[in-house]
Amino acid sequence: MYQISYAPSAVKYLRKLDRSTQRRLLNAIEGLAKDPTPPRSIQLKGGQGERRIRVGDYRVIYEINNGELIILVLKIGHRRDVYRQLH
């Protein structure tokens, strides 16, 4: 099973959201610990192997470190602006 780690910006954004949205996002992220590449996840183009999952109108951008069994959540955001300044 993978460990979940969060970038500071992801934690900051998550704290701004209401409790029910936080819960939905955290449940989806916890699911990544069991299956880091769920069927609906997509590898982002033009990056260094980042992937994303959809949770309603929100997106979770993450990368997988298979060597250390770690999933690093890089960014969480609304679908209209989550991809801006990703790199």
N, C-alpha and C positions, 0 to 999 in steps of 0.2 A: 504494500500500500504506500502511496506517495504522501509526503508531507506537503502542507500548503504554507507558502510564505507570501507576504504582501509587500509591495513597494509602498513607501510612505504616501505617495500621492493617491494610491488606490484606497488606503485606509481613510485618508482625509475626505475623499469624495463619498465613501460609504457612510461616514458619520453624519454627513449633511442630509441624508435621505430619511424618509419616514420609516418607522419600525417595520411595517409590513413589506415594504420594498427591500429593506435590509435583509429581512428573513428570507425572502425569495432568492435574493442574490447569494446569500451565504449557503442556502441549501444547494443551489446549483454548483457553487464552488466546492462544497464538501463532496459532492458527487464526483468531481474531478479526481479526488484522492483515490477512488476505486477504479475509475475508468478515465484516464487523462485525455483520451481521444474519442469522446462520445460520437455517435453517428451524425449528429447535427453540427458538430464543430467543424470549423473551416480553417485551413492554414492560410495566413495572410500572404498576399503577393508582395514581392519587393522587400520583404523583411528578412530577418535572420531566423526564421522558423517559428515566429509567433503564431498562435492560434486564437480563435475567438469563439465564444458561445453566446447565444442570444438568450436573454431572460426578459421577455416582454419587450418593452421599448429600450431596454438597457443592453449593453454589450460588456463582456468581460474579456479583456485581452490578456493572454498568459503565455508563458513559455515553459517547456518541459525539459528538465535535466534528468535524463534517464540514468546517467552514471551515479548520481547521488539520490535518485528517487525524490526529487523536489519539483513542485509546481510553483512557479513564481508568478503571482498575479501582478501584472505590470500596470494595468489601467482599468478602471471601471467608469463608465459614463453613458450618457444618453446617446442613442444611435445617431443623432444629428451632428454630434461634435466629438465623439470618442476617438475618431481616427485622426483628428487634427493634432499635429505636433507629437505623433507617436514616436518618431525617431529623432 
